[in-house]
Amino acid sequence: MNIKKSLHTRNKHRQGYEFTQLAKVYPELAKFIIDNKHNQQPTIDFANSNAVKALNASLLKKHYQIQHWDFPTGYLCPAIPGRVDYIHYLADLLTESDIHSDTKVSILDIGTGASCIYPILGAREYNWHFVASDIDPMSIKAATANIKANTNIAKHIECRLQSDSKSIFSNIIKKDEFYHLTLCNPPFHKSLADARAGTVRKWQNLQKTGQPTHKNSLNFGGQKAELWCQGGELAFIRQMFKESKVYRDQVLWFTCLVSKKDHIAKLKLSLKKANVTHVKVVNMAQGQKVSRFIAWSFSKL
């Protein structure tokens, strides 16, 4: 197996995927295992949403003791290694802020999705407590079902429906609540056409690695609110900046993934105008793909 050295040192998936062992834990995966035409090593068709879903379910069961994980067809199917990397780097941010492991850490996940993946991983890896919000009722229903089906996370995660399509923190953060972190994987694209173009790029990248591709699904699954919004991620994150000023005393660190490196300078300028106390950009990598999140705080720390 190829060691994925670019992943966080605490990431359990640095050794790659042991497909045969994973299939023993989650037999449904077995029917999706094929040989990579380049090196004849076991793999799956990563453009097949059902195959990726089975892989994720096997990883969650083997490494995080999640016995049941499901969501409706057509919803975004997240890649576990990249998602848990965000969690590990957030844990580093808390450590740097002198938040110790014995602290009852409270996290807010904006746009948790039907998979509820970040709260599940954060609860299992660090025993964090989450409020998971989303604007889509079906996502909240599916996320709640996943939580209730696993007793090891049931008391750690609460789902809340965002009733206002124009709000992010408003209607979710209550007056008496404090969060050590907020996290978010925002809708990256600014239009449906932009999202489709992103799908084409993913197909092309998979072809380069010898993976078979099926051009029959948008962005490998995902609903409108998961994939795009007016103005794209830049507009979404700037709205997040604006609302964060209202909750500056109730959140230690606000954070959000940023897909485009070129957006960082513009976002830093917006935060400067907002008079935040601290700004950090944390780079992450999953193989050739480089990602990052921006973090800001109004606290003196």
ChimeraX commands (.cxc) that place a marker at each C-alpha (Angstrom):
marker #1 position 0.00,0.00,0.00 radius 0.5
marker #1 position 1.08,3.55,-0.66 radius 0.5
marker #1 position 1.57,5.55,2.54 radius 0.5
marker #1 position -0.29,8.87,2.29 radius 0.5
marker #1 position 2.28,11.00,4.06 radius 0.5
marker #1 position 0.41,14.20,3.25 radius 0.5
marker #1 position -2.42,13.28,5.60 radius 0.5
marker #1 position -2.33,14.39,9.23 radius 0.5
marker #1 position -0.06,12.24,11.39 radius 0.5
marker #1 position -3.03,11.08,13.50 radius 0.5
marker #1 position -5.11,10.18,10.45 radius 0.5
marker #1 position -5.92,6.46,10.55 radius 0.5
marker #1 position -5.98,6.29,6.76 radius 0.5
marker #1 position -2.37,7.19,6.01 radius 0.5
marker #1 position -1.72,3.55,5.08 radius 0.5
marker #1 position -4.35,3.57,2.35 radius 0.5
marker #1 position -7.28,1.19,2.05 radius 0.5
marker #1 position -7.04,-2.50,2.95 radius 0.5
marker #1 position -9.97,-3.48,0.74 radius 0.5
marker #1 position -9.88,-7.19,1.59 radius 0.5
marker #1 position -9.90,-6.52,5.33 radius 0.5
marker #1 position -12.56,-3.85,5.00 radius 0.5
marker #1 position -14.80,-6.26,3.09 radius 0.5
marker #1 position -14.55,-8.72,5.98 radius 0.5
marker #1 position -15.86,-6.04,8.32 radius 0.5
marker #1 position -18.47,-4.79,5.84 radius 0.5
marker #1 position -19.30,-7.56,3.32 radius 0.5
marker #1 position -21.36,-5.24,1.10 radius 0.5
marker #1 position -18.06,-3.69,-0.08 radius 0.5
marker #1 position -16.85,-6.95,-1.67 radius 0.5
marker #1 position -19.03,-6.67,-4.76 radius 0.5
marker #1 position -17.46,-3.31,-5.64 radius 0.5
marker #1 position -13.80,-4.37,-5.42 radius 0.5
marker #1 position -12.02,-4.48,-8.79 radius 0.5
marker #1 position -8.42,-4.43,-10.06 radius 0.5
marker #1 position -6.78,-1.15,-10.99 radius 0.5
marker #1 position -5.84,-1.56,-14.66 radius 0.5
marker #1 position -2.50,0.20,-14.09 radius 0.5
marker #1 position -1.11,-1.88,-11.21 radius 0.5
marker #1 position -3.63,-4.72,-10.74 radius 0.5
marker #1 position -4.10,-3.75,-7.08 radius 0.5
marker #1 position -7.55,-3.97,-5.46 radius 0.5
marker #1 position -9.58,-0.79,-5.73 radius 0.5
marker #1 position -13.12,0.40,-6.39 radius 0.5
marker #1 position -14.73,2.62,-8.99 radius 0.5
marker #1 position -14.53,5.95,-7.19 radius 0.5
marker #1 position -17.00,7.47,-9.66 radius 0.5
marker #1 position -19.62,4.97,-8.49 radius 0.5
marker #1 position -21.43,6.61,-5.58 radius 0.5
marker #1 position -22.65,3.24,-4.27 radius 0.5
marker #1 position -19.08,1.90,-4.20 radius 0.5
marker #1 position -17.80,4.98,-2.36 radius 0.5
marker #1 position -20.70,4.77,0.08 radius 0.5
marker #1 position -19.86,1.12,0.83 radius 0.5
marker #1 position -16.18,2.02,1.30 radius 0.5
marker #1 position -17.09,4.81,3.71 radius 0.5
marker #1 position -19.42,2.55,5.67 radius 0.5
marker #1 position -16.65,-0.04,5.99 radius 0.5
marker #1 position -14.14,2.58,7.17 radius 0.5
marker #1 position -16.60,3.95,9.73 radius 0.5
marker #1 position -17.36,0.48,11.03 radius 0.5
marker #1 position -13.74,-0.71,11.24 radius 0.5
marker #1 position -12.01,2.41,12.52 radius 0.5
marker #1 position -14.75,4.37,14.33 radius 0.5
marker #1 position -17.14,1.62,15.52 radius 0.5
marker #1 position -20.09,3.11,13.64 radius 0.5
marker #1 position -22.44,0.20,13.03 radius 0.5
marker #1 position -25.04,1.99,10.92 radius 0.5
marker #1 position -24.49,4.83,8.43 radius 0.5
marker #1 position -26.83,5.67,5.58 radius 0.5
marker #1 position -28.33,8.57,3.66 radius 0.5
marker #1 position -30.78,9.01,0.74 radius 0.5
marker #1 position -29.73,8.50,-2.86 radius 0.5
marker #1 position -28.48,11.67,-4.53 radius 0.5
marker #1 position -26.95,13.23,-1.43 radius 0.5
marker #1 position -23.26,14.06,-1.13 radius 0.5
marker #1 position -21.02,11.09,-0.31 radius 0.5
marker #1 position -17.98,12.41,1.59 radius 0.5
marker #1 position -14.46,10.96,1.50 radius 0.5
marker #1 position -13.56,9.89,5.04 radius 0.5
marker #1 position -9.75,10.55,5.01 radius 0.5
marker #1 position -10.13,14.18,3.96 radius 0.5
marker #1 position -13.01,14.83,6.32 radius 0.5
marker #1 position -11.19,13.45,9.35 radius 0.5
marker #1 position -8.08,15.47,8.45 radius 0.5
marker #1 position -10.11,18.66,9.04 radius 0.5
marker #1 position -11.10,17.25,12.44 radius 0.5
marker #1 position -7.49,16.50,13.42 radius 0.5
marker #1 position -6.27,19.96,12.42 radius 0.5
marker #1 position -9.10,21.52,14.40 radius 0.5
marker #1 position -7.94,19.50,17.40 radius 0.5
marker #1 position -4.47,21.01,16.92 radius 0.5
marker #1 position -6.01,24.48,16.86 radius 0.5
marker #1 position -7.71,23.81,20.19 radius 0.5
marker #1 position -4.47,22.52,21.71 radius 0.5
marker #1 position -2.67,25.66,20.55 radius 0.5
marker #1 position -5.44,27.66,22.24 radius 0.5
marker #1 position -4.76,25.88,25.53 radius 0.5
marker #1 position -7.98,23.83,25.39 radius 0.5
marker #1 position -7.03,20.57,27.08 radius 0.5
marker #1 position -8.29,17.05,26.37 radius 0.5
marker #1 position -10.28,16.93,29.61 radius 0.5
marker #1 position -12.41,19.91,28.51 radius 0.5
marker #1 position -15.97,19.24,27.38 radius 0.5
marker #1 position -15.57,20.64,23.89 radius 0.5
marker #1 position -18.61,21.99,22.05 radius 0.5
marker #1 position -18.58,22.26,18.24 radius 0.5
marker #1 position -21.06,23.67,15.73 radius 0.5
marker #1 position -21.14,22.08,12.28 radius 0.5
marker #1 position -22.71,24.33,9.65 radius 0.5
marker #1 position -24.30,22.35,6.81 radius 0.5
marker #1 position -23.79,18.92,8.31 radius 0.5
marker #1 position -25.43,17.14,5.37 radius 0.5
marker #1 position -27.31,13.88,5.36 radius 0.5
marker #1 position -24.14,11.95,6.23 radius 0.5
marker #1 position -23.46,14.00,9.40 radius 0.5
marker #1 position -19.85,13.02,8.82 radius 0.5
marker #1 position -17.93,15.68,10.75 radius 0.5
marker #1 position -19.88,15.27,14.01 radius 0.5
marker #1 position -19.58,11.48,13.78 radius 0.5
marker #1 position -15.82,11.62,13.28 radius 0.5
marker #1 position -15.28,14.34,15.90 radius 0.5
marker #1 position -17.34,12.50,18.48 radius 0.5
marker #1 position -15.47,9.24,17.91 radius 0.5
marker #1 position -11.95,10.65,17.64 radius 0.5
marker #1 position -12.06,13.30,20.38 radius 0.5
marker #1 position -15.28,12.80,22.33 radius 0.5
marker #1 position -16.46,16.24,21.23 radius 0.5
marker #1 position -20.07,17.37,21.55 radius 0.5
marker #1 position -21.78,18.75,18.46 radius 0.5
marker #1 position -24.72,20.75,17.25 radius 0.5
marker #1 position -25.20,19.77,13.60 radius 0.5
marker #1 position -27.21,22.24,11.52 radius 0.5
marker #1 position -28.56,22.13,8.00 radius 0.5
marker #1 position -31.09,23.97,5.87 radius 0.5
marker #1 position -32.41,20.78,4.26 radius 0.5
marker #1 position -35.08,18.86,6.25 radius 0.5
marker #1 position -34.19,15.56,4.57 radius 0.5
marker #1 position -30.54,15.98,5.59 radius 0.5
marker #1 position -31.54,16.60,9.19 radius 0.5
marker #1 position -33.83,13.56,9.12 radius 0.5
marker #1 position -31.08,11.28,7.74 radius 0.5
marker #1 position -28.42,12.69,10.08 radius 0.5
marker #1 position -30.70,12.19,13.09 radius 0.5
marker #1 position -31.36,8.58,12.05 radius 0.5
marker #1 position -27.61,7.90,11.85 radius 0.5
marker #1 position -27.06,9.36,15.30 radius 0.5
marker #1 position -29.89,7.44,16.95 radius 0.5
marker #1 position -28.68,4.18,15.38 radius 0.5
marker #1 position -25.28,4.40,17.10 radius 0.5
marker #1 position -25.35,4.51,20.90 radius 0.5
marker #1 position -21.68,5.55,21.08 radius 0.5
marker #1 position -22.49,8.95,19.55 radius 0.5
marker #1 position -26.18,9.44,20.40 radius 0.5
marker #1 position -25.51,11.67,23.42 radius 0.5
marker #1 position -22.82,13.68,21.64 radius 0.5
marker #1 position -24.72,15.10,18.67 radius 0.5
marker #1 position -27.87,17.22,18.35 radius 0.5
marker #1 position -29.33,18.13,14.95 radius 0.5
marker #1 position -30.99,21.49,14.29 radius 0.5
marker #1 position -32.84,22.63,11.17 radius 0.5
marker #1 position -31.93,26.08,9.87 radius 0.5
marker #1 position -35.30,27.67,9.06 radius 0.5
marker #1 position -33.92,30.81,7.37 radius 0.5
marker #1 position -32.20,30.30,4.00 radius 0.5
marker #1 position -30.35,33.61,4.38 radius 0.5
marker #1 position -28.87,32.84,7.81 radius 0.5
marker #1 position -25.91,30.75,8.96 radius 0.5
marker #1 position -25.43,31.19,12.71 radius 0.5
marker #1 position -28.65,33.05,13.43 radius 0.5
marker #1 position -31.50,30.75,14.58 radius 0.5
marker #1 position -28.95,28.04,15.43 radius 0.5
marker #1 position -26.74,29.50,18.21 radius 0.5
marker #1 position -28.84,30.07,21.31 radius 0.5
marker #1 position -28.30,32.91,23.77 radius 0.5
marker #1 position -26.82,30.79,26.54 radius 0.5
marker #1 position -24.52,28.66,24.36 radius 0.5
marker #1 position -20.74,28.73,23.89 radius 0.5
marker #1 position -18.81,26.89,21.21 radius 0.5
marker #1 position -15.09,26.23,21.13 radius 0.5
marker #1 position -15.23,25.86,17.34 radius 0.5
marker #1 position -17.50,26.15,14.37 radius 0.5
marker #1 position -16.69,24.23,11.20 radius 0.5
marker #1 position -18.12,24.29,7.72 radius 0.5
marker #1 position -17.70,22.66,4.33 radius 0.5
marker #1 position -19.45,25.38,2.28 radius 0.5
marker #1 position -21.13,25.08,-1.11 radius 0.5
marker #1 position -18.12,25.75,-3.34 radius 0.5
marker #1 position -19.79,26.51,-6.66 radius 0.5
marker #1 position -21.63,29.65,-7.74 radius 0.5
marker #1 position -24.01,27.96,-10.19 radius 0.5
marker #1 position -25.27,24.60,-11.44 radius 0.5
marker #1 position -23.07,24.96,-14.55 radius 0.5
marker #1 position -20.04,25.56,-12.35 radius 0.5
marker #1 position -20.85,22.40,-10.35 radius 0.5
marker #1 position -21.13,20.36,-13.55 radius 0.5
marker #1 position -17.73,21.65,-14.70 radius 0.5
marker #1 position -16.30,20.46,-11.39 radius 0.5
marker #1 position -17.71,17.01,-12.08 radius 0.5
marker #1 position -15.95,16.87,-15.45 radius 0.5
marker #1 position -12.63,17.72,-13.80 radius 0.5
marker #1 position -13.13,14.87,-11.31 radius 0.5
marker #1 position -13.82,12.41,-14.12 radius 0.5
marker #1 position -10.65,13.50,-15.89 radius 0.5
marker #1 position -8.57,13.14,-12.71 radius 0.5
marker #1 position -9.93,9.63,-12.11 radius 0.5
marker #1 position -9.09,8.59,-15.68 radius 0.5
marker #1 position -5.47,9.62,-15.10 radius 0.5
marker #1 position -5.23,7.17,-12.20 radius 0.5
marker #1 position -6.68,4.29,-14.18 radius 0.5
marker #1 position -10.09,4.44,-12.52 radius 0.5
marker #1 position -13.20,3.65,-14.56 radius 0.5
marker #1 position -15.69,6.51,-14.76 radius 0.5
marker #1 position -19.43,6.86,-15.15 radius 0.5
marker #1 position -20.63,10.26,-16.35 radius 0.5
marker #1 position -24.11,9.89,-14.96 radius 0.5
marker #1 position -24.07,11.75,-11.67 radius 0.5
marker #1 position -23.56,15.38,-10.71 radius 0.5
marker #1 position -20.42,15.85,-8.68 radius 0.5
marker #1 position -20.64,12.27,-7.39 radius 0.5
marker #1 position -23.88,13.08,-5.60 radius 0.5
marker #1 position -25.05,16.19,-3.83 radius 0.5
marker #1 position -28.10,18.41,-3.55 radius 0.5
marker #1 position -28.23,22.06,-4.56 radius 0.5
marker #1 position -27.50,23.39,-1.06 radius 0.5
marker #1 position -24.51,21.04,-0.78 radius 0.5
marker #1 position -22.91,22.04,-4.07 radius 0.5
marker #1 position -23.63,25.65,-4.96 radius 0.5
marker #1 position -25.08,28.95,-3.82 radius 0.5
marker #1 position -25.37,32.41,-5.32 radius 0.5
marker #1 position -21.89,33.94,-5.35 radius 0.5
marker #1 position -20.20,30.63,-4.52 radius 0.5
marker #1 position -18.00,29.99,-1.51 radius 0.5
marker #1 position -16.61,33.54,-1.44 radius 0.5
marker #1 position -20.04,35.07,-0.89 radius 0.5
marker #1 position -21.00,32.33,1.58 radius 0.5
marker #1 position -17.90,32.76,3.73 radius 0.5
marker #1 position -18.20,36.55,3.70 radius 0.5
marker #1 position -21.75,36.17,5.01 radius 0.5
marker #1 position -20.30,33.92,7.68 radius 0.5
marker #1 position -17.81,36.68,8.60 radius 0.5
marker #1 position -20.64,39.19,8.88 radius 0.5
marker #1 position -22.73,37.00,11.16 radius 0.5
marker #1 position -19.76,35.91,13.27 radius 0.5
marker #1 position -19.41,39.45,14.64 radius 0.5
marker #1 position -22.80,39.02,16.34 radius 0.5
marker #1 position -21.63,35.83,18.09 radius 0.5
marker #1 position -18.05,36.92,18.78 radius 0.5
marker #1 position -18.42,36.27,22.53 radius 0.5
marker #1 position -20.05,32.86,22.09 radius 0.5
marker #1 position -17.46,31.21,19.83 radius 0.5
marker #1 position -13.73,30.83,20.41 radius 0.5
marker #1 position -12.78,29.93,16.81 radius 0.5
marker #1 position -14.87,30.21,13.67 radius 0.5
marker #1 position -13.50,28.05,10.83 radius 0.5
marker #1 position -14.44,27.22,7.25 radius 0.5
marker #1 position -12.94,25.21,4.40 radius 0.5
marker #1 position -11.78,27.25,1.38 radius 0.5
marker #1 position -11.52,25.33,-1.89 radius 0.5
marker #1 position -9.82,28.02,-3.96 radius 0.5
marker #1 position -6.40,29.30,-2.88 radius 0.5
marker #1 position -6.99,32.56,-4.74 radius 0.5
marker #1 position -9.82,33.39,-2.34 radius 0.5
marker #1 position -7.59,33.51,0.73 radius 0.5
marker #1 position -6.20,37.03,0.16 radius 0.5
marker #1 position -9.71,38.42,-0.39 radius 0.5
marker #1 position -11.00,36.69,2.73 radius 0.5
marker #1 position -8.11,37.97,4.86 radius 0.5
marker #1 position -8.90,41.50,3.71 radius 0.5
marker #1 position -12.55,41.04,4.69 radius 0.5
marker #1 position -11.52,39.80,8.13 radius 0.5
marker #1 position -9.19,42.75,8.60 radius 0.5
marker #1 position -12.10,45.08,7.94 radius 0.5
marker #1 position -14.14,43.10,10.49 radius 0.5
marker #1 position -11.48,43.81,13.16 radius 0.5
marker #1 position -10.97,40.18,14.15 radius 0.5
marker #1 position -8.22,39.49,16.68 radius 0.5
marker #1 position -6.67,36.37,15.15 radius 0.5
marker #1 position -6.63,34.86,11.67 radius 0.5
marker #1 position -5.06,31.55,10.67 radius 0.5
marker #1 position -4.95,29.63,7.41 radius 0.5
marker #1 position -4.22,25.93,7.82 radius 0.5
marker #1 position -3.15,23.96,4.76 radius 0.5
marker #1 position -4.06,20.30,4.37 radius 0.5
marker #1 position -3.36,17.77,1.62 radius 0.5
marker #1 position -4.78,14.47,0.44 radius 0.5
marker #1 position -2.31,13.20,-2.14 radius 0.5
marker #1 position -2.09,15.71,-4.99 radius 0.5
marker #1 position -5.14,17.60,-3.79 radius 0.5
marker #1 position -4.35,20.57,-1.53 radius 0.5
marker #1 position -7.08,22.00,0.66 radius 0.5
marker #1 position -7.19,24.53,3.46 radius 0.5
marker #1 position -9.38,26.12,6.06 radius 0.5
marker #1 position -9.46,29.66,7.39 radius 0.5
marker #1 position -9.95,30.28,11.11 radius 0.5
marker #1 position -10.73,33.56,12.86 radius 0.5
marker #1 position -11.32,34.60,16.44 radius 0.5
marker #1 position -12.40,37.76,18.27 radius 0.5
marker #1 position -10.97,36.45,21.56 radius 0.5
marker #1 position -7.67,37.54,23.11 radius 0.5
marker #1 position -6.66,33.87,23.62 radius 0.5
marker link #1:1,2 radius 0.2
marker link #1:2,3 radius 0.2
marker link #1:3,4 radius 0.2
marker link #1:4,5 radius 0.2
marker link #1:5,6 radius 0.2
marker link #1:6,7 radius 0.2
marker link #1:7,8 radius 0.2
marker link #1:8,9 radius 0.2
marker link #1:9,10 radius 0.2
marker link #1:10,11 radius 0.2
marker link #1:11,12 radius 0.2
marker link #1:12,13 radius 0.2
marker link #1:13,14 radius 0.2
marker link #1:14,15 radius 0.2
marker link #1:15,16 radius 0.2
marker link #1:16,17 radius 0.2
marker link #1:17,18 radius 0.2
marker link #1:18,19 radius 0.2
marker link #1:19,20 radius 0.2
marker link #1:20,21 radius 0.2
marker link #1:21,22 radius 0.2
marker link #1:22,23 radius 0.2
marker link #1:23,24 radius 0.2
marker link #1:24,25 radius 0.2
marker link #1:25,26 radius 0.2
marker link #1:26,27 radius 0.2
marker link #1:27,28 radius 0.2
marker link #1:28,29 radius 0.2
marker link #1:29,30 radius 0.2
marker link #1:30,31 radius 0.2
marker link #1:31,32 radius 0.2
marker link #1:32,33 radius 0.2
marker link #1:33,34 radius 0.2
marker link #1:34,35 radius 0.2
marker link #1:35,36 radius 0.2
marker link #1:36,37 radius 0.2
marker link #1:37,38 radius 0.2
marker link #1:38,39 radius 0.2
marker link #1:39,40 radius 0.2
marker link #1:40,41 radius 0.2
marker link #1:41,42 radius 0.2
marker link #1:42,43 radius 0.2
marker link #1:43,44 radius 0.2
marker link #1:44,45 radius 0.2
marker link #1:45,46 radius 0.2
marker link #1:46,47 radius 0.2
marker link #1:47,48 radius 0.2
marker link #1:48,49 radius 0.2
marker link #1:49,50 radius 0.2
marker link #1:50,51 radius 0.2
marker link #1:51,52 radius 0.2
marker link #1:52,53 radius 0.2
marker link #1:53,54 radius 0.2
marker link #1:54,55 radius 0.2
marker link #1:55,56 radius 0.2
marker link #1:56,57 radius 0.2
marker link #1:57,58 radius 0.2
marker link #1:58,59 radius 0.2
marker link #1:59,60 radius 0.2
marker link #1:60,61 radius 0.2
marker link #1:61,62 radius 0.2
marker link #1:62,63 radius 0.2
marker link #1:63,64 radius 0.2
marker link #1:64,65 radius 0.2
marker link #1:65,66 radius 0.2
marker link #1:66,67 radius 0.2
marker link #1:67,68 radius 0.2
marker link #1:68,69 radius 0.2
marker link #1:69,70 radius 0.2
marker link #1:70,71 radius 0.2
marker link #1:71,72 radius 0.2
marker link #1:72,73 radius 0.2
marker link #1:73,74 radius 0.2
marker link #1:74,75 radius 0.2
marker link #1:75,76 radius 0.2
marker link #1:76,77 radius 0.2
marker link #1:77,78 radius 0.2
marker link #1:78,79 radius 0.2
marker link #1:79,80 radius 0.2
marker link #1:80,81 radius 0.2
marker link #1:81,82 radius 0.2
marker link #1:82,83 radius 0.2
marker link #1:83,84 radius 0.2
marker link #1:84,85 radius 0.2
marker link #1:85,86 radius 0.2
marker link #1:86,87 radius 0.2
marker link #1:87,88 radius 0.2
marker link #1:88,89 radius 0.2
marker link #1:89,90 radius 0.2
marker link #1:90,91 radius 0.2
marker link #1:91,92 radius 0.2
marker link #1:92,93 radius 0.2
marker link #1:93,94 radius 0.2
marker link #1:94,95 radius 0.2
marker link #1:95,96 radius 0.2
marker link #1:96,97 radius 0.2
marker link #1:97,98 radius 0.2
marker link #1:98,99 radius 0.2
marker link #1:99,100 radius 0.2
marker link #1:100,101 radius 0.2
marker link #1:101,102 radius 0.2
marker link #1:102,103 radius 0.2
marker link #1:103,104 radius 0.2
marker link #1:104,105 radius 0.2
marker link #1:105,106 radius 0.2
marker link #1:106,107 radius 0.2
marker link #1:107,108 radius 0.2
marker link #1:108,109 radius 0.2
marker link #1:109,110 radius 0.2
marker link #1:110,111 radius 0.2
marker link #1:111,112 radius 0.2
marker link #1:112,113 radius 0.2
marker link #1:113,114 radius 0.2
marker link #1:114,115 radius 0.2
marker link #1:115,116 radius 0.2
marker link #1:116,117 radius 0.2
marker link #1:117,118 radius 0.2
marker link #1:118,119 radius 0.2
marker link #1:119,120 radius 0.2
marker link #1:120,121 radius 0.2
marker link #1:121,122 radius 0.2
marker link #1:122,123 radius 0.2
marker link #1:123,124 radius 0.2
marker link #1:124,125 radius 0.2
marker link #1:125,126 radius 0.2
marker link #1:126,127 radius 0.2
marker link #1:127,128 radius 0.2
marker link #1:128,129 radius 0.2
marker link #1:129,130 radius 0.2
marker link #1:130,131 radius 0.2
marker link #1:131,132 radius 0.2
marker link #1:132,133 radius 0.2
marker link #1:133,134 radius 0.2
marker link #1:134,135 radius 0.2
marker link #1:135,136 radius 0.2
marker link #1:136,137 radius 0.2
marker link #1:137,138 radius 0.2
marker link #1:138,139 radius 0.2
marker link #1:139,140 radius 0.2
marker link #1:140,141 radius 0.2
marker link #1:141,142 radius 0.2
marker link #1:142,143 radius 0.2
marker link #1:143,144 radius 0.2
marker link #1:144,145 radius 0.2
marker link #1:145,146 radius 0.2
marker link #1:146,147 radius 0.2
marker link #1:147,148 radius 0.2
marker link #1:148,149 radius 0.2
marker link #1:149,150 radius 0.2
marker link #1:150,151 radius 0.2
marker link #1:151,152 radius 0.2
marker link #1:152,153 radius 0.2
marker link #1:153,154 radius 0.2
marker link #1:154,155 radius 0.2
marker link #1:155,156 radius 0.2
marker link #1:156,157 radius 0.2
marker link #1:157,158 radius 0.2
marker link #1:158,159 radius 0.2
marker link #1:159,160 radius 0.2
marker link #1:160,161 radius 0.2
marker link #1:161,162 radius 0.2
marker link #1:162,163 radius 0.2
marker link #1:163,164 radius 0.2
marker link #1:164,165 radius 0.2
marker link #1:165,166 radius 0.2
marker link #1:166,167 radius 0.2
marker link #1:167,168 radius 0.2
marker link #1:168,169 radius 0.2
marker link #1:169,170 radius 0.2
marker link #1:170,171 radius 0.2
marker link #1:171,172 radius 0.2
marker link #1:172,173 radius 0.2
marker link #1:173,174 radius 0.2
marker link #1:174,175 radius 0.2
marker link #1:175,176 radius 0.2
marker link #1:176,177 radius 0.2
marker link #1:177,178 radius 0.2
marker link #1:178,179 radius 0.2
marker link #1:179,180 radius 0.2
marker link #1:180,181 radius 0.2
marker link #1:181,182 radius 0.2
marker link #1:182,183 radius 0.2
marker link #1:183,184 radius 0.2
marker link #1:184,185 radius 0.2
marker link #1:185,186 radius 0.2
marker link #1:186,187 radius 0.2
marker link #1:187,188 radius 0.2
marker link #1:188,189 radius 0.2
marker link #1:189,190 radius 0.2
marker link #1:190,191 radius 0.2
marker link #1:191,192 radius 0.2
marker link #1:192,193 radius 0.2
marker link #1:193,194 radius 0.2
marker link #1:194,195 radius 0.2
marker link #1:195,196 radius 0.2
marker link #1:196,197 radius 0.2
marker link #1:197,198 radius 0.2
marker link #1:198,199 radius 0.2
marker link #1:199,200 radius 0.2
marker link #1:200,201 radius 0.2
marker link #1:201,202 radius 0.2
marker link #1:202,203 radius 0.2
marker link #1:203,204 radius 0.2
marker link #1:204,205 radius 0.2
marker link #1:205,206 radius 0.2
marker link #1:206,207 radius 0.2
marker link #1:207,208 radius 0.2
marker link #1:208,209 radius 0.2
marker link #1:209,210 radius 0.2
marker link #1:210,211 radius 0.2
marker link #1:211,212 radius 0.2
marker link #1:212,213 radius 0.2
marker link #1:213,214 radius 0.2
marker link #1:214,215 radius 0.2
marker link #1:215,216 radius 0.2
marker link #1:216,217 radius 0.2
marker link #1:217,218 radius 0.2
marker link #1:218,219 radius 0.2
marker link #1:219,220 radius 0.2
marker link #1:220,221 radius 0.2
marker link #1:221,222 radius 0.2
marker link #1:222,223 radius 0.2
marker link #1:223,224 radius 0.2
marker link #1:224,225 radius 0.2
marker link #1:225,226 radius 0.2
marker link #1:226,227 radius 0.2
marker link #1:227,228 radius 0.2
marker link #1:228,229 radius 0.2
marker link #1:229,230 radius 0.2
marker link #1:230,231 radius 0.2
marker link #1:231,232 radius 0.2
marker link #1:232,233 radius 0.2
marker link #1:233,234 radius 0.2
marker link #1:234,235 radius 0.2
marker link #1:235,236 radius 0.2
marker link #1:236,237 radius 0.2
marker link #1:237,238 radius 0.2
marker link #1:238,239 radius 0.2
marker link #1:239,240 radius 0.2
marker link #1:240,241 radius 0.2
marker link #1:241,242 radius 0.2
marker link #1:242,243 radius 0.2
marker link #1:243,244 radius 0.2
marker link #1:244,245 radius 0.2
marker link #1:245,246 radius 0.2
marker link #1:246,247 radius 0.2
marker link #1:247,248 radius 0.2
marker link #1:248,249 radius 0.2
marker link #1:249,250 radius 0.2
marker link #1:250,251 radius 0.2
marker link #1:251,252 radius 0.2
marker link #1:252,253 radius 0.2
marker link #1:253,254 radius 0.2
marker link #1:254,255 radius 0.2
marker link #1:255,256 radius 0.2
marker link #1:256,257 radius 0.2
marker link #1:257,258 radius 0.2
marker link #1:258,259 radius 0.2
marker link #1:259,260 radius 0.2
marker link #1:260,261 radius 0.2
marker link #1:261,262 radius 0.2
marker link #1:262,263 radius 0.2
marker link #1:263,264 radius 0.2
marker link #1:264,265 radius 0.2
marker link #1:265,266 radius 0.2
marker link #1:266,267 radius 0.2
marker link #1:267,268 radius 0.2
marker link #1:268,269 radius 0.2
marker link #1:269,270 radius 0.2
marker link #1:270,271 radius 0.2
marker link #1:271,272 radius 0.2
marker link #1:272,273 radius 0.2
marker link #1:273,274 radius 0.2
marker link #1:274,275 radius 0.2
marker link #1:275,276 radius 0.2
marker link #1:276,277 radius 0.2
marker link #1:277,278 radius 0.2
marker link #1:278,279 radius 0.2
marker link #1:279,280 radius 0.2
marker link #1:280,281 radius 0.2
marker link #1:281,282 radius 0.2
marker link #1:282,283 radius 0.2
marker link #1:283,284 radius 0.2
marker link #1:284,285 radius 0.2
marker link #1:285,286 radius 0.2
marker link #1:286,287 radius 0.2
marker link #1:287,288 radius 0.2
marker link #1:288,289 radius 0.2
marker link #1:289,290 radius 0.2
marker link #1:290,291 radius 0.2
marker link #1:291,292 radius 0.2
marker link #1:292,293 radius 0.2
marker link #1:293,294 radius 0.2
marker link #1:294,295 radius 0.2
marker link #1:295,296 radius 0.2
marker link #1:296,297 radius 0.2
marker link #1:297,298 radius 0.2
marker link #1:298,299 radius 0.2
marker link #1:299,300 radius 0.2
marker link #1:300,301 radius 0.2
view
